[in-house]
Amino acid sequence: MPSEKVKDLIKKGRTFLQYDDLGIEEPSDQQLKIPQPPLVKMKMTSEQIDLPHNFADLEIDNDILKVINNRVSHRVYSDESMTLLQLSFLLWSTQGIKSIRGNKYATLRTVPSGGARHEFETYFIVNKVEGLRPGTYHFLPLSHQIEFLSSVDDADKKLDVALFGQRWAAVANVIFFWSVVPYRSEWRYSCFAHRIILVDIGHVCQNMYIACEAIGLGTCAIGAFDRKPCDDLFSLDGEEEFTILVAPVGTISADNQDKELEFYAFLKNEE
């Protein structure tokens, strides 16, 4: 049986999900005509890299029924490199900007978002991508560029701590870290924003799964991470911006299937 402390936390979690006090009359910052926050985070460094956009050159499975049916989580990856075009496709599929509404009022992207607030930033660690040196990066969706942030000393050890010892993730070609900037949604939805944020990050991650399956890559979202070490990897302040979800992505092959089955062998004991 769970302890009273755990029971209390579960109750608070359910209360948060049920929150719908429509009797609140205090206006949002948008209703108060306070200027909205920036649509995206500005450049963090002086080293930007243009991403290719010739997605027609990728081998993309356009059979949506097949892609959805074949989608699974992958925790075993091959030693092959990922191409820069593949990385570009994943970034566009999960946070790509298709158009801008009004005078930079909102972005229309490849994923839905409550009120088109798009509260997330995309960071990632590169292990093995053609043409990119290992290290931390940040995606700039307005210009479809990435920027190199820094090298990571003892990356395996830092990832081991940040991801609670899930060492399979550290060998992925790229480890994506999505951060949330809550005020982008709070500006419009005030205290109702946070439940919307959780729905929105699900849209982003589902697009990652579908995009990976369509081009023959593998991913597995990670909700069990230590937020502070994750934030530290990208110099996030932990209050106005912090990590909300992690997703390693790697190349896969038929040779990996046996290893993947071995990884899940523990499930046989649960039957």
C-alpha positions in Angstrom: 0.0 0.0 0.0 1.3 3.5 -0.8 2.2 5.7 2.2 0.0 8.6 3.2 2.5 11.0 1.6 2.2 9.3 -1.7 -1.6 9.1 -1.4 -1.6 12.8 -0.8 0.6 13.5 -3.9 -1.6 11.3 -6.0 -4.7 13.2 -4.8 -3.0 16.5 -5.6 -2.1 15.3 -9.1 -5.7 14.2 -9.8 -7.0 17.6 -8.5 -4.6 19.4 -10.9 -5.9 17.3 -13.9 -9.5 18.0 -12.9 -9.0 21.8 -12.4 -11.8 23.7 -14.1 -12.8 26.5 -11.8 -14.5 28.7 -14.4 -15.6 31.1 -11.6 -12.2 32.9 -11.6 -12.8 36.4 -12.8 -9.3 37.7 -12.8 -8.3 38.6 -16.4 -5.2 37.1 -18.1 -2.2 39.1 -19.1 -3.5 39.0 -22.7 -6.9 40.5 -21.6 -5.0 43.1 -19.6 -3.2 44.0 -22.9 0.2 43.2 -21.5 2.6 42.6 -24.4 2.9 38.9 -25.2 6.2 37.1 -24.7 8.5 36.4 -27.6 7.4 33.6 -29.9 10.7 31.9 -29.7 13.9 32.1 -27.8 16.5 34.2 -29.5 20.0 33.0 -30.5 22.2 31.9 -27.6 25.5 31.9 -29.4 27.2 33.2 -32.6 27.5 29.8 -34.2 24.5 29.0 -36.3 24.2 26.2 -38.9 21.7 26.2 -41.8 19.6 23.0 -42.0 18.8 21.3 -45.3 15.2 21.3 -46.3 15.2 18.9 -49.3 13.0 16.4 -47.6 11.9 14.9 -50.9 15.4 13.3 -51.0 14.6 11.2 -47.9 13.1 7.8 -48.1 9.8 8.6 -46.3 7.1 6.0 -45.8 3.9 7.9 -46.7 1.6 5.1 -45.9 0.1 6.6 -42.7 -1.8 3.5 -41.6 1.4 1.4 -41.9 3.4 4.0 -40.0 1.0 4.2 -37.2 0.6 0.4 -37.0 4.4 -0.1 -37.0 5.2 2.6 -34.5 6.9 1.2 -31.4 9.4 2.5 -28.9 13.1 1.6 -29.6 15.7 1.4 -26.9 18.4 -0.3 -28.9 20.3 1.6 -31.6 22.9 0.7 -34.3 26.3 2.2 -34.8 25.3 4.0 -38.0 25.4 7.7 -38.3 22.3 9.9 -38.7 22.3 12.3 -41.6 21.9 16.1 -41.1 18.9 15.9 -43.4 17.3 13.3 -41.1 17.9 15.5 -38.1 16.5 18.5 -40.0 13.3 16.5 -40.8 12.8 15.5 -37.1 13.2 19.1 -36.0 10.8 20.4 -38.6 8.3 17.6 -37.9 8.2 18.4 -34.2 8.5 22.2 -34.0 8.8 23.5 -37.6 7.1 26.8 -38.5 4.8 26.8 -41.5 3.7 30.4 -41.3 3.3 33.4 -38.9 0.0 35.0 -38.1 -0.4 38.8 -37.8 2.5 41.0 -36.7 4.4 38.1 -35.1 1.3 37.3 -33.0 1.5 33.5 -33.4 3.3 30.8 -35.3 1.5 28.0 -37.1 3.6 24.9 -36.8 3.7 21.2 -37.7 2.1 20.4 -34.3 -1.1 21.7 -32.7 -0.9 23.9 -29.6 -3.5 25.5 -27.4 -4.0 29.1 -28.7 -0.9 28.6 -31.0 1.3 29.5 -28.0 3.9 26.8 -28.7 5.5 26.9 -25.3 8.5 24.7 -26.1 12.2 25.0 -27.1 14.1 22.2 -28.6 17.6 21.3 -27.3 19.6 18.2 -28.1 22.9 16.4 -27.6 24.6 15.1 -30.7 26.6 11.9 -30.5 26.7 10.8 -34.1 25.3 13.0 -36.9 27.1 13.5 -40.1 28.7 16.9 -40.3 28.1 17.8 -36.7 30.6 17.7 -33.8 29.4 16.1 -30.6 27.9 18.5 -28.1 24.8 20.5 -27.1 22.7 22.3 -29.6 19.6 24.5 -29.8 17.0 24.7 -32.6 16.0 28.0 -34.1 12.6 27.3 -35.8 12.1 30.8 -37.3 15.2 30.4 -39.5 15.3 26.6 -39.5 18.8 26.6 -38.1 20.6 25.0 -35.2 23.2 26.6 -33.1 26.1 24.9 -31.4 26.2 25.6 -27.6 29.1 23.7 -26.2 31.0 20.5 -25.9 30.1 18.2 -23.0 32.9 16.8 -20.9 32.0 13.4 -19.4 28.8 13.3 -21.4 28.1 9.6 -20.5 28.4 10.4 -16.8 26.2 13.5 -17.0 23.5 11.7 -19.0 23.6 8.8 -16.5 22.8 11.2 -13.7 20.3 13.3 -15.7 18.4 10.2 -17.0 18.5 8.1 -13.8 20.9 5.5 -15.0 19.1 4.7 -18.3 22.4 4.1 -20.1 20.7 2.8 -23.3 19.7 6.4 -24.0 23.2 7.8 -23.9 24.3 5.8 -27.0 21.5 7.3 -29.2 22.6 9.4 -32.1 20.8 12.4 -30.7 19.1 12.9 -27.4 16.3 15.5 -27.6 15.4 17.7 -24.6 12.3 19.8 -24.8 12.0 22.7 -22.4 8.9 24.6 -21.6 8.6 28.4 -21.3 5.4 28.5 -19.2 4.6 32.2 -19.6 4.0 31.8 -23.3 0.8 29.9 -22.4 0.2 31.6 -19.0 0.0 35.0 -20.8 -3.2 33.8 -22.5 -4.6 31.1 -20.2 -3.3 32.2 -16.8 -3.8 29.4 -14.2 -5.4 27.2 -16.8 -2.2 27.1 -18.9 -0.4 24.2 -17.2 -2.9 21.4 -18.1 -2.8 22.7 -21.7 1.0 22.5 -21.7 0.9 18.8 -20.8 -1.4 18.1 -23.7 0.8 20.2 -26.1 4.0 18.3 -25.3 2.2 15.1 -26.1 1.5 16.4 -29.6 5.2 17.2 -30.1 6.4 13.8 -28.9 3.8 11.9 -31.0 5.1 13.7 -34.1 8.6 12.6 -33.1 7.5 9.0 -33.0 5.6 9.2 -36.3 8.5 11.1 -38.1 11.1 8.5 -36.8 9.0 5.6 -38.0 8.5 7.2 -41.4 12.2 7.5 -42.1 13.4 4.3 -40.4 14.7 5.7 -37.1 13.9 4.7 -33.5 12.9 6.7 -30.4 11.6 6.2 -26.9 10.3 9.1 -24.9 11.7 9.4 -21.3 9.6 10.9 -18.5 11.9 9.6 -15.8 14.6 12.2 -15.7 16.3 14.4 -13.1 15.2 17.9 -14.1 18.0 20.0 -12.5 20.9 18.2 -14.3 18.9 18.3 -17.5 18.4 22.0 -17.2 22.1 22.5 -16.4 23.1 20.8 -19.6 21.6 23.8 -21.5 21.9 26.6 -18.9 18.2 26.8 -18.2 17.1 28.8 -15.2 14.7 26.1 -13.9 11.9 28.6 -13.2 11.0 30.5 -16.4 12.3 27.7 -18.5 12.9 24.1 -17.6 13.0 20.5 -19.1 9.7 18.8 -19.6 10.5 15.7 -21.7 13.4 13.8 -23.2 13.5 11.6 -26.3 16.7 9.7 -27.5 16.7 9.0 -31.3 18.9 6.5 -33.0 19.5 4.5 -36.1 18.1 1.0 -36.1 18.5 -2.1 -38.2 17.2 -5.6 -38.5 20.3 -6.8 -36.6 19.0 -4.9 -33.6 15.8 -6.9 -33.3 17.3 -9.7 -31.2 18.9 -7.2 -28.9 15.6 -5.4 -28.6 13.8 -8.6 -27.6 16.5 -9.3 -25.0 16.0 -5.8 -23.6 12.3 -6.6 -23.0 12.9 -10.2 -21.8 12.0 -9.1 -18.2 8.4 -8.7 -19.4 8.1 -12.5 -19.7 8.4 -12.8 -16.0 5.4 -10.5 -15.5 3.0 -12.6 -17.5 
